[in-house]
């Protein structure tokens, strides 16, 4: 069973902690659980509930009404919203699907995952699915990972499913014979490869050449690869807390290898990183950012 603070619920649902407290007091929308030492927390069921409350609220449903619904009425409204947005509003449908993927991960339900994924690809295509469904979902998984509220088995379960889908899509793309060179690699100690695979698809699909070196590459080998390939841009992800802690030194080392290579980094911004003054350095905030940078 999950153990989420109100701040965790805020990060995952997008509802401010102050607003959640008001809804608890005014409408009895949700009742936090208590530890033996009387500390408030929320479980997996309450997290899924608040994710759906957030979606309903964004779509015009008043909290005063939501709080009065029975469990069956609540689920009926969510399902109706899902069915309506399949026809009228694809962006909301993607939000719903991202929350459903969270549920599939928590429940380790492979059939549910495949159903959500295939439905999204059918409606929106693969590229929009990875940029507006899979990547936002992975960001939420990252939050759960950072607060210690995800079982590694759950994370591995859906990560493997996502990885299979992306690799299959990459293999279907033609191999570009021209275009800029992009070096994609994770530094030594970094194993979170899904984001890098998503980047590989987007870059290759745009007609650029990709040199994919994968995860956990020592710095000395990385330096040699840059000198050999002479890429237009190197793309990397620094997600593991131990890597983020040494990101400043690592970034400066990479930038010093080749004055013509640009560096695109997806990581948690820190004051130290913001102080690096180099026009070749850019930070990646979303997969849509990557598409804009390439174009």
Secondary structure, DSSP 8 states (H G I E B T S, - for coil): ---B-HHHHHHHH---HHHHHHHHHHH-----EE-TT--EEB-HHHHHHHHHHHHHHHTT--HHHHTTS-HHHHHHHHHHHHHHHHHH-HHHHHHHHHHHHHHHHHHT-HHHHHHHHHHHHHHH-HHHHIIIIIHHHHHHHHHHHHTT-S-HHHHHHHHHHHHHHHHHHHHTS---SSS-EEEEEEETT----HHHHHHHHHHHHTT-EEEEEEEEE-HHHHHHHHHHH--SEEEEEE-SHHHHHTHHHHHHHHHTT-TT-EEEEEE---HHHHT---TTEEE--SHHHHHHHH-
